[in-house]
Amino acid sequence: ERLENILDINHIAISDINTNISLKKLANDTISLYIRNIAAKEVSGLQIKNFRAHFNASDKGCKLERFRLELPNSKLRSRELSIALNWDKENKKIKEFNYTGEIDLVPLTPRDIQALSPILSRIPSVYIKSEFSGTSNKIAVNKLQAFTKDNDIQLTASGEVERGVQMAKYNIEIPALKINEAGYKSIYPLLPANIVKFE
């Protein structure tokens, strides 16, 4: 039985689909697309109002340029997201991949994706800017800036997670974190019960 307003990957129901895609190039192992618009709704409440980008792919990797993703209350934007592939030619399979990307300063409202987890509906809207990179074994956020509209919460951070033999290795740096009374009240309900809370 499907839960209301929760995404069920076993029962995807998409409606109001609208697409506008142009094929710019298709030759051998290369494809180039201009995605002018993709829009759709899922019965759980997830909605893509507009997705557009220039997409290029070959056996060496793929690249998204002029990336734009618009949700009901959020807008993600990036000049470039890219993935480079390193092939094992003898076994004809991908040996490793590297990726890089950035997210321009944009508003992000977690309740737009609350169908993934109900707790997202309780997280305040933020503005974020990020630069990231990684490999098949590591994720690195080289720079992350996040703040709420009224600057009640301000965060500057960086870090990386690397897959280890037995467990993942973490390295997180937070050079700046500022929370005023209003910001604390907005995140208070999200704090685990075993963390000391100040009334």
N, CA and C of each residue as an Amber inpcrd file, in Angstrom:
protein
   597
   0.8410000  -1.1980000   0.0000000   0.0000000   0.0000000   0.0000000
   0.8760000   1.2480000   0.0000000   0.5250000   2.1740000  -0.8530000
   1.3290000   3.3820000  -0.9870000   0.9770000   4.3920000   0.0920000
   2.0340000   5.0040000   0.7230000   1.8310000   6.0430000   1.7190000
   1.6060000   7.3740000   1.0290000   0.6770000   8.1520000   1.5380000
   0.3520000   9.4310000   0.9230000   1.5130000  10.4130000   1.0650000
   1.8080000  11.1130000  -0.0100000   2.8320000  12.1560000  -0.0570000
   4.2590000  11.6460000   0.1880000   4.4780000  10.3520000   0.0020000
   5.8070000   9.7620000   0.1250000   6.1510000   9.0770000  -1.2010000
   7.3360000   9.3660000  -1.7270000   7.7490000   8.7650000  -2.9910000
   7.9530000   7.2660000  -2.8260000   7.3010000   6.5020000  -3.6600000
   7.4250000   5.0440000  -3.6630000   8.0390000   4.6410000  -4.9990000
   9.3020000   4.2200000  -4.9670000   9.9970000   3.9150000  -6.2280000
   9.4000000   2.6990000  -6.9280000   8.5910000   1.9150000  -6.2040000
   7.9510000   0.7470000  -6.8150000   6.6250000   1.0980000  -7.4770000
   6.1380000   2.3030000  -7.2150000   4.8620000   2.7250000  -7.7960000
   4.9560000   4.1860000  -8.2370000   5.8210000   4.4420000  -9.2100000
   5.9900000   5.7940000  -9.7260000   4.7910000   6.1550000 -10.6090000
   4.2230000   7.3240000 -10.3380000   3.0810000   7.7950000 -11.1410000
   3.3370000   9.2410000 -11.5470000   3.7160000   9.4340000 -12.8010000
   4.0970000  10.7560000 -13.3060000   3.0080000  11.3070000 -14.2150000
   2.7450000  12.6030000 -14.0840000   1.7360000  13.2610000 -14.9160000
   2.2430000  14.6290000 -15.3470000   1.4520000  15.3000000 -16.1670000
   1.7720000  16.6560000 -16.6500000   3.1970000  16.7310000 -17.2060000
   3.5520000  15.7480000 -18.0170000   4.8950000  15.7090000 -18.5980000
   4.9760000  16.6670000 -19.7850000   6.0180000  17.4660000 -19.7840000
   6.2400000  18.4150000 -20.8670000   7.7250000  18.4120000 -21.2010000
   8.0760000  18.1070000 -22.4400000   9.4890000  18.0490000 -22.8230000
   9.7390000  18.8050000 -24.1290000  10.9270000  19.3530000 -24.2190000
  11.3730000  20.0220000 -25.4360000  12.8830000  19.8050000 -25.5320000
  13.2850000  18.8380000 -26.3400000  14.6900000  18.4450000 -26.4350000
  15.1120000  18.4200000 -27.8980000  16.2490000  19.0290000 -28.1810000
  16.7800000  19.0440000 -29.5470000  18.0670000  18.2270000 -29.6140000
  18.1530000  17.3670000 -30.5860000  19.3730000  16.6000000 -30.8270000
  20.3030000  17.4440000 -31.6900000  21.4470000  17.8080000 -31.1360000
  22.3890000  18.6540000 -31.8660000  23.4220000  17.8360000 -32.6460000
  23.8090000  16.6810000 -32.0530000  24.8270000  15.8770000 -32.7250000
  24.7180000  14.4250000 -32.2750000  24.8380000  13.5110000 -33.2060000
  24.8660000  12.0860000 -32.9040000  25.8020000  11.4230000 -33.9040000
  26.9820000  11.0230000 -33.4250000  27.9830000  10.4320000 -34.3240000
  28.8850000   9.5050000 -33.5410000  28.9580000   8.2580000 -33.9830000
  29.8070000   7.2470000 -33.3410000  29.5040000   7.1730000 -31.8390000
  30.4460000   7.5880000 -30.9970000  30.2560000   7.5010000 -29.5570000
  29.9710000   8.8710000 -28.9280000  29.4770000   9.8090000 -29.7200000
  29.2310000  11.1640000 -29.2250000  27.7680000  11.5530000 -29.4230000
  27.2070000  12.1840000 -28.3910000  25.8440000  12.6960000 -28.4840000
  25.7940000  14.0720000 -27.8280000  25.0650000  14.9660000 -28.4440000
  24.9160000  16.3190000 -27.9210000  23.4450000  16.7060000 -27.9690000
  22.9030000  17.1120000 -26.8170000  21.4960000  17.4720000 -26.7170000
  21.3440000  18.8720000 -26.1490000  20.3130000  19.5590000 -26.6020000
  19.9230000  20.8230000 -25.9850000  18.5690000  20.5830000 -25.3260000
  18.5890000  20.4940000 -24.0020000  17.3500000  20.2690000 -23.2490000
  16.7500000  21.6300000 -22.9380000  15.7510000  22.0040000 -23.7080000
  15.1260000  23.3030000 -23.5050000  14.1730000  23.2980000 -22.3170000
  13.5110000  22.1710000 -22.0920000  12.5790000  22.0990000 -20.9760000
  12.1720000  20.6530000 -20.7110000  12.1910000  20.2770000 -19.4510000
  11.5540000  19.0460000 -18.9770000  10.7700000  19.4200000 -17.7280000
   9.4970000  19.1280000 -17.7280000   8.6430000  19.4080000 -16.5750000
   7.7620000  18.1950000 -16.3120000   7.4830000  17.9400000 -15.0320000
   6.6570000  16.7820000 -14.6840000   6.2360000  16.8540000 -13.2250000
   5.2020000  16.0880000 -12.8990000   4.7280000  15.9690000 -11.5230000
   4.6400000  14.4880000 -11.1640000   4.9520000  14.1940000  -9.9010000
   4.7940000  12.8370000  -9.3870000   3.7180000  12.8780000  -8.3200000
   2.9350000  11.8130000  -8.2060000   1.7690000  11.8170000  -7.3280000
   2.1260000  12.0860000  -5.8650000   3.3710000  11.8360000  -5.4750000
   3.8070000  12.0850000  -4.1010000   3.8890000  13.5730000  -3.7720000
   3.8940000  14.4070000  -4.8160000   4.0310000  15.8440000  -4.6020000
   5.3030000  16.4150000  -5.1950000   6.2540000  15.5640000  -5.5520000
   7.4550000  16.0480000  -6.2180000   7.0850000  16.6910000  -7.5520000
   7.6880000  17.8360000  -7.8310000   7.3660000  18.5300000  -9.0740000
   8.6060000  19.2110000  -9.6370000   8.8650000  18.9690000 -10.9110000
   9.8970000  19.6960000 -11.6450000   9.1780000  20.7050000 -12.5260000
   9.3680000  21.9810000 -12.2230000   8.7140000  23.0160000 -13.0190000
   9.4790000  23.2640000 -14.3120000  10.8080000  23.1820000 -14.2100000
  11.6110000  23.4010000 -15.4100000  13.0170000  22.8520000 -15.2060000
  13.4690000  22.0540000 -16.1590000  14.8430000  21.5900000 -16.1780000
  15.3950000  21.8400000 -17.5640000  16.5430000  22.4980000 -17.6270000
  17.1500000  22.7480000 -18.9330000  18.6670000  22.7280000 -18.8090000
  19.3150000  22.3330000 -19.8840000  20.7720000  22.2320000 -19.8860000
  21.2580000  21.8590000 -21.2750000  22.5380000  22.0660000 -21.5140000
  23.2200000  21.5380000 -22.6860000  23.9340000  20.2710000 -22.2300000
  23.6610000  19.1500000 -22.8910000  24.2230000  17.8600000 -22.4870000
  25.1040000  17.3110000 -23.5960000  26.3400000  16.9630000 -23.2220000
  27.2830000  16.3640000 -24.1710000  27.8870000  15.1160000 -23.5440000
  27.9570000  14.0320000 -24.3260000  28.5060000  12.7820000 -23.7990000
  29.2960000  12.0450000 -24.8670000  30.3430000  11.3470000 -24.4090000
  31.1570000  10.4970000 -25.2710000  31.7370000   9.3960000 -24.4010000
  32.5910000   8.5730000 -24.9880000  33.1980000   7.5160000 -24.1820000
  34.1840000   8.0690000 -23.1630000  34.5180000   9.3380000 -23.2590000
  35.4400000   9.9590000 -22.3120000  34.7220000  10.5740000 -21.1100000
  33.4010000  10.7220000 -21.2160000  32.6590000  11.2900000 -20.1030000
  31.4600000  12.0790000 -20.5880000  30.8840000  12.8570000 -19.6790000
  29.7380000  13.6720000 -20.0450000  29.7920000  15.0040000 -19.3220000
  29.0310000  15.9490000 -19.8530000  29.0720000  17.3060000 -19.3170000
  27.6900000  17.9400000 -19.4400000  27.2700000  18.5850000 -18.3460000
  26.0620000  19.4040000 -18.3510000  26.4930000  20.8520000 -18.2330000
  26.0910000  21.6710000 -19.1840000  26.4170000  23.0870000 -19.1480000
  25.1290000  23.9060000 -19.0870000  25.2220000  25.0820000 -18.4810000
  24.0660000  25.9680000 -18.3180000  22.9000000  25.2230000 -17.6710000
  23.2280000  24.5000000 -16.6340000  22.2510000  23.6740000 -15.9200000
  21.2920000  24.5530000 -15.1200000  20.0010000  24.2860000 -15.2620000
  18.9620000  24.9850000 -14.5000000  17.9070000  23.9680000 -14.0750000
  17.6020000  23.9520000 -12.7830000  16.5390000  23.0930000 -12.2690000
  15.6470000  23.9380000 -11.3790000  14.3920000  24.0500000 -11.7670000
  13.4440000  24.8660000 -11.0140000  12.3640000  23.9710000 -10.4120000
  12.2560000  24.0160000  -9.0840000  11.2010000  23.3420000  -8.3460000
  10.2080000  24.4080000  -7.8960000   9.1120000  24.0520000  -7.2490000
   8.1190000  25.0700000  -6.8740000   8.6900000  26.2660000  -6.1170000
   9.6490000  26.0290000  -5.1980000  10.2030000  27.1290000  -4.4040000
  11.7210000  27.1900000  -4.4250000  12.3410000  26.4020000  -5.2860000
  13.7980000  26.3250000  -5.3290000  14.2960000  26.4680000  -6.7610000
  15.5250000  26.9850000  -6.8840000  16.1540000  27.1040000  -8.1930000
  17.6280000  26.7260000  -8.0590000  18.0050000  25.6360000  -8.7170000
  19.4000000  25.2270000  -8.7480000  20.0060000  25.6400000 -10.0790000
  21.2260000  26.1450000 -10.0190000  21.8570000  26.6730000 -11.2310000
  23.3480000  26.3790000 -11.1730000  23.8970000  25.9340000 -12.3060000
  25.3260000  25.6550000 -12.3810000  25.8190000  25.9240000 -13.7930000
  27.0150000  26.4850000 -13.8870000  27.5930000  26.7200000 -15.2090000
  28.0550000  25.4150000 -15.8400000  28.5410000  24.4920000 -14.9930000
  29.0370000  23.2390000 -15.5640000  29.1100000  22.1370000 -14.5160000
  28.6490000  20.9600000 -14.9010000  28.8150000  19.7330000 -14.1250000
  29.4270000  18.7060000 -15.0770000  30.5310000  18.0900000 -14.7010000
  31.1960000  17.1870000 -15.6370000  31.6660000  15.9010000 -14.9660000
  31.7000000  14.8290000 -15.7510000  32.1840000  13.5250000 -15.3080000
  33.1780000  13.0160000 -16.3460000  34.3630000  12.6520000 -15.9000000
  35.3840000  12.0830000 -16.7840000  35.5320000  10.5990000 -16.4700000
  35.5860000   9.7740000 -17.5080000  35.6520000   8.3210000 -17.3440000
  37.0340000   7.7830000 -17.6690000  37.4770000   6.8400000 -16.8490000
  38.7470000   6.1520000 -17.0790000  38.4240000   4.6830000 -17.3330000
  38.6720000   4.2330000 -18.5710000  38.2450000   2.8920000 -18.9810000
  39.3450000   1.8520000 -18.8030000  38.9110000   0.6540000 -18.4130000
  39.7700000  -0.5200000 -18.4760000  39.5500000  -1.1090000 -19.8660000
  40.4250000  -0.7770000 -20.8040000  40.2130000  -1.1360000 -22.2020000
  40.2330000  -2.6490000 -22.4280000  41.0270000  -3.3400000 -21.6320000
  41.1270000  -4.7870000 -21.8150000  39.8130000  -5.4790000 -21.4730000
  39.1920000  -5.0470000 -20.3590000  37.9310000  -5.6670000 -19.9270000
  36.6980000  -4.8770000 -20.3610000  36.9380000  -3.7600000 -21.0570000
  35.8620000  -2.9230000 -21.5810000  34.8450000  -2.5180000 -20.5090000
  35.3750000  -1.9740000 -19.4180000  34.5020000  -1.4700000 -18.3600000
  35.1380000  -0.2390000 -17.7200000  34.3140000   0.5380000 -17.0430000
  34.8040000   1.7650000 -16.4090000  35.6310000   1.4000000 -15.1740000
  36.8740000   1.8580000 -15.1540000  37.7650000   1.5750000 -14.0350000
  37.6000000   2.6100000 -12.9300000  37.4110000   3.8570000 -13.3370000
  37.2790000   4.9470000 -12.3660000  36.6340000   6.1300000 -13.0510000
  36.0030000   6.9860000 -12.2600000  35.4730000   8.2270000 -12.8180000
  35.7740000   9.3820000 -11.8750000  35.8720000  10.5530000 -12.4580000
  36.1030000  11.7770000 -11.7020000  35.0220000  12.7750000 -12.0770000
  34.5720000  13.5460000 -11.1160000  33.5570000  14.5400000 -11.4160000
  33.8540000  15.8590000 -10.7050000  33.3970000  16.9210000 -11.3030000
  33.5340000  18.2530000 -10.7210000  32.2520000  19.0290000 -11.0000000
  31.9890000  20.0020000 -10.1680000  30.8060000  20.8230000 -10.3870000
  30.7320000  21.9710000  -9.4050000  29.8040000  22.8220000  -9.6550000
  29.5660000  23.9500000  -8.7600000  28.0920000  24.3110000  -8.8060000
  27.6150000  24.8600000  -7.7220000  26.2520000  25.3530000  -7.6470000
  26.3240000  26.8360000  -7.3450000  25.7650000  27.6430000  -8.2180000
  25.7540000  29.0770000  -7.9950000  24.8830000  29.4100000  -6.7920000
  25.0110000  30.6280000  -6.2890000  24.2040000  31.0570000  -5.1560000
  22.7260000  31.0000000  -5.5270000  21.9920000  30.1040000  -4.8680000
  20.5970000  29.8740000  -5.2300000  19.7570000  29.6330000  -3.9800000
  18.4460000  29.8910000  -4.0700000  17.5430000  29.5610000  -2.9580000
  17.1450000  28.0950000  -3.0190000  17.1770000  27.4380000  -1.8830000
  16.8040000  26.0250000  -1.7960000  15.7950000  25.8400000  -0.6680000
  14.6390000  25.2860000  -1.0020000  13.5820000  25.0380000  -0.0230000
  13.3990000  23.5300000   0.1260000  13.8760000  22.9460000   1.2270000
  13.8180000  21.4880000   1.3990000  12.4160000  20.8950000   1.2980000
  11.3780000  21.6520000   1.6270000  10.0240000  21.0650000   1.5540000
   9.6230000  20.7230000   0.1210000  10.3550000  21.2620000  -0.8740000
  10.0820000  20.8840000  -2.2660000  10.3180000  19.3970000  -2.5070000
  11.1870000  18.7920000  -1.7030000  11.4870000  17.3680000  -1.8760000
  11.1130000  16.5710000  -0.6270000  10.1220000  17.0450000   0.1110000
   9.7190000  16.3620000   1.3380000   9.1440000  14.9710000   1.0700000
   8.8140000  14.6740000  -0.1760000   8.3430000  13.3290000  -0.5110000
   9.4410000  12.2850000  -0.2900000  10.7070000  12.7160000  -0.2500000
  11.8120000  11.8040000   0.0200000  11.9150000  11.4790000   1.5010000
  11.5780000  12.4640000   2.3480000  11.5920000  12.2760000   3.7970000
  10.7590000  13.3890000   4.4260000   9.7920000  13.0510000   5.2650000
   8.9180000  14.0700000   5.8690000   9.6720000  15.1400000   6.6550000
  10.8470000  14.7980000   7.2140000  11.5830000  15.7610000   8.0220000
  12.0270000  16.9710000   7.2090000  12.1360000  16.8070000   5.8910000
  12.5650000  17.9180000   5.0390000  11.5770000  19.0730000   5.0660000
  10.3290000  18.7980000   5.3830000   9.3220000  19.8630000   5.4410000
   9.5580000  20.8020000   6.6140000  10.3910000  20.3860000   7.5770000
  10.6190000  21.1780000   8.7820000  11.9360000  21.9520000   8.7380000
  12.7140000  21.7550000   7.6680000  13.9970000  22.4410000   7.5440000
  13.7800000  23.7950000   6.8690000  14.3090000  24.8700000   7.4410000
  14.0870000  26.1960000   6.8520000  14.7430000  26.3560000   5.4850000
  14.1990000  27.2600000   4.6880000  14.7710000  27.5640000   3.3790000
  16.1380000  28.2220000   3.5500000  17.0480000  27.9170000   2.6300000
  18.3990000  28.4670000   2.7110000  18.8830000  28.8880000   1.3270000
  19.8880000  29.7230000   1.3180000  20.6210000  30.0460000   0.0960000
  21.9430000  29.2930000   0.1760000  22.3130000  28.6290000  -0.9070000
  23.5520000  27.8550000  -0.8890000  24.4200000  28.1760000  -2.1030000
  25.7170000  27.9860000  -1.8990000  26.6970000  28.0890000  -2.9760000
  27.7570000  27.0400000  -2.6820000  28.1220000  26.2530000  -3.6970000
  29.0310000  25.1470000  -3.4150000  29.9180000  24.8210000  -4.6050000
  31.1030000  24.3210000  -4.2980000  32.0150000  23.7560000  -5.2850000
  32.3780000  22.3580000  -4.8120000  32.2790000  21.3730000  -5.6940000
  32.5130000  20.0050000  -5.2620000  33.2420000  19.2180000  -6.3500000
  33.8310000  18.1100000  -5.9400000  34.5390000  17.2260000  -6.8610000
  34.6230000  15.8530000  -6.2100000  35.1260000  14.8910000  -6.9630000
  35.2540000  13.5690000  -6.3720000  35.6530000  12.5180000  -7.3770000
  35.7550000  11.3040000  -6.8800000  36.0820000  10.1460000  -7.6970000
  35.0910000   9.0390000  -7.3450000  35.3450000   7.8510000  -7.8610000
  34.4830000   6.7180000  -7.5400000  34.6150000   6.3170000  -6.0730000
  35.6600000   6.8280000  -5.3950000  35.8890000   6.4600000  -3.9900000
  35.7810000   7.6370000  -3.0190000  35.6210000   8.8460000  -3.5390000
  35.6710000  10.0080000  -2.6430000  34.7340000  11.1110000  -3.1010000
  34.1320000  11.7690000  -2.1410000  33.3260000  12.9600000  -2.3880000
  33.9730000  14.1080000  -1.6230000  34.2260000  15.1990000  -2.3020000
  34.8440000  16.3560000  -1.6610000  34.0130000  17.6090000  -1.9290000
  33.6040000  18.2580000  -0.8720000  32.9530000  19.5620000  -0.9880000
  34.0330000  20.5930000  -0.6860000  34.5560000  21.2040000  -1.7200000
  35.6760000  22.1170000  -1.5540000  35.2720000  23.4110000  -0.8740000
  34.0160000  23.7850000  -1.0770000  33.5180000  25.0050000  -0.4490000
  32.0030000  24.9530000  -0.3810000  31.4670000  25.2780000   0.7780000
  30.0180000  25.3450000   0.9600000  29.6770000  26.5770000   1.7670000
  28.8150000  27.3950000   1.2170000  28.2790000  28.5430000   1.9370000
  26.7660000  28.3930000   1.9870000  26.1970000  28.5860000   3.1620000
  24.7540000  28.4580000   3.3180000  24.2700000  29.4740000   4.3530000
  23.1420000  30.0810000   4.0680000  22.5680000  31.0180000   5.0330000
  21.0780000  31.1600000   4.7730000  20.3430000  31.4560000   5.8190000
  18.9080000  31.6710000   5.6840000  18.6520000  33.0900000   5.2010000
  17.4300000  33.3460000   4.7780000  17.0810000  34.6270000   4.1630000
  17.4180000  35.8070000   5.0620000  17.1480000  35.6850000   6.3530000
  17.3950000  36.7830000   7.2940000  18.7180000  36.6270000   8.0350000
  19.5730000  35.7270000   7.5320000  20.8820000  35.4670000   8.1440000
  20.7850000  34.9930000   9.5890000  19.6700000  34.3130000   9.9330000
  19.5420000  33.7450000  11.2730000  20.5140000  32.5830000  11.4560000
  20.8360000  31.9180000  10.3550000  21.8350000  30.8440000  10.3530000
  22.8060000  31.1120000   9.2160000  24.1160000  31.0880000   9.5210000
  25.1470000  31.2820000   8.5050000  26.2080000  30.2030000   8.6720000
  26.5580000  29.5560000   7.5800000  27.5110000  28.4440000   7.6430000
  28.5210000  28.5350000   6.5060000  29.7800000  28.3260000   6.8420000
  30.8410000  28.1440000   5.8580000  31.5440000  26.8410000   6.2100000
  31.6600000  25.9470000   5.2430000  32.2250000  24.6320000   5.5500000
  32.8850000  24.0160000   4.3310000  33.6460000  22.9660000   4.5830000
  34.2360000  22.1420000   3.5280000  34.4750000  20.7580000   4.1250000
  34.7400000  19.8070000   3.2710000  34.9960000  18.4770000   3.8060000
  35.0160000  17.4180000   2.7250000  35.3060000  16.2050000   3.1460000
  35.3280000  15.0940000   2.2100000  34.9920000  13.7860000   2.9180000
  34.4660000  12.8860000   2.1360000  34.1660000  11.5340000   2.6240000
  34.8340000  10.5630000   1.6610000  35.6650000   9.6730000   2.2100000
  36.3910000   8.7060000   1.3790000  36.0440000   7.2940000   1.8180000
  35.7750000   6.4500000   0.8640000  35.4360000   5.0710000   1.1620000
  36.6720000   4.3050000   1.6030000  36.5920000   3.6880000   2.7710000
  37.7020000   2.9100000   3.2960000  37.4590000   1.4220000   3.1570000
  38.4190000   0.6190000   3.6240000  38.2930000  -0.8330000   3.5360000
  37.1610000  -1.3280000   4.4330000  37.1060000  -0.7970000   5.6720000
  36.0910000  -1.2330000   6.6220000  35.0210000  -0.1860000   6.8660000
  35.4100000   1.0810000   6.8270000  34.4420000   2.1470000   7.0460000
  34.8990000   3.4230000   6.3430000  33.9580000   4.3170000   6.1490000
  34.2680000   5.5670000   5.4590000  35.1100000   6.4810000   6.3570000
  35.9530000   7.2880000   5.7160000  36.7700000   8.2650000   6.4310000
  36.1850000   9.6580000   6.1850000  36.0170000  10.4160000   7.2620000
  35.4180000  11.7360000   7.1650000  36.4130000  12.8120000   7.5580000
  36.3400000  13.9280000   6.8910000  37.1330000  15.0990000   7.2640000
  36.2800000  16.3260000   6.9790000  35.7970000  16.9740000   8.0170000
  34.8860000  18.1180000   7.8670000  35.4560000  19.3130000   8.6060000
  35.4820000  20.4470000   7.9430000  35.9480000  21.6940000   8.5400000
  34.8200000  22.7210000   8.4930000  34.5710000  23.3670000   9.6220000
  33.5360000  24.4040000   9.7040000  34.1880000  25.6540000  10.2860000
  34.7790000  26.4870000   9.4520000  35.4480000  27.6940000   9.9540000
  34.4880000  28.7550000  10.4730000  33.2220000  28.6890000  10.0580000
  32.2730000  29.7080000  10.5260000  30.8700000  29.1240000  10.6290000
  30.2560000  29.3120000  11.7950000  28.8720000  28.9180000  12.0200000
  28.2610000  29.9190000  12.9950000  27.2420000  30.6160000  12.5210000
  26.5690000  31.6090000  13.3530000  25.0740000  31.3240000  13.3860000
  24.5280000  31.2660000  14.5970000  23.0960000  31.0250000  14.7800000
  22.5720000  31.9750000  15.8390000  21.5990000  32.7880000  15.4790000
  20.9920000  33.6530000  16.4910000  19.7620000  32.9660000  17.0870000
  19.0380000  33.6620000  17.9380000  17.9050000  33.0470000  18.6380000
  16.8350000  32.5430000  17.6740000  16.5370000  33.3470000  16.6610000
  15.5160000  32.9350000  15.6890000  15.9670000  31.6960000  14.9130000
  17.2600000  31.6500000  14.5680000  17.7830000  30.4900000  13.8610000
  17.7360000  29.2390000  14.7130000  18.0660000  29.3900000  15.9970000
  18.0270000  28.2380000  16.9020000  16.6130000  27.6940000  17.0300000
  15.6440000  28.5760000  17.1300000  14.2510000  28.1380000  17.2600000
  13.7900000  27.3910000  16.0130000  14.3280000  27.7560000  14.8590000
  13.9050000  27.1010000  13.6120000  14.4610000  25.6870000  13.4870000
  15.6300000  25.4290000  14.1020000  16.2150000  24.0900000  14.0030000
  16.0010000  23.2620000  15.2680000  15.4780000  23.8750000  16.3180000
  15.2620000  23.1770000  17.6000000  14.4840000  21.8710000  17.4260000
  13.3680000  21.8680000  16.6610000  12.6020000  20.6190000  16.5310000
  13.3530000  19.5040000  15.7980000  14.4310000  19.8620000  15.0940000
  15.1710000  18.8720000  14.3140000  16.2740000  18.1930000  15.1140000
  16.6110000  18.7480000  16.2840000  17.7150000  18.2150000  17.0700000
  17.3330000  16.8740000  17.6950000  18.2490000  15.8860000  17.6630000
  17.9700000  14.5860000  18.2920000  17.7020000  14.7270000  19.7820000
  16.9320000  13.8200000  20.3280000  16.5410000  13.8910000  21.7370000
  17.7360000  13.7790000  22.6800000  18.8280000  13.1040000  22.2460000
  19.9770000  12.9110000  23.1220000  20.9470000  14.0920000  23.1030000
  20.6100000  15.1580000  22.3490000  21.4200000  16.3720000  22.3560000
  20.8120000  17.3620000  23.3240000  21.6550000  17.9800000  24.1270000
  21.1650000  18.9400000  25.1130000  20.5010000  20.1060000  24.3960000
  19.3020000  20.4290000  24.8050000  18.5710000  21.5440000  24.2160000
  18.3690000  22.6260000  25.2790000  18.5230000  23.8580000  24.8620000
  18.3510000  24.9760000  25.7770000  16.9730000  25.5810000  25.5660000
  16.1740000  25.5580000  26.6040000  14.8180000  26.1200000  26.5120000
  14.8810000  27.6410000  26.6430000
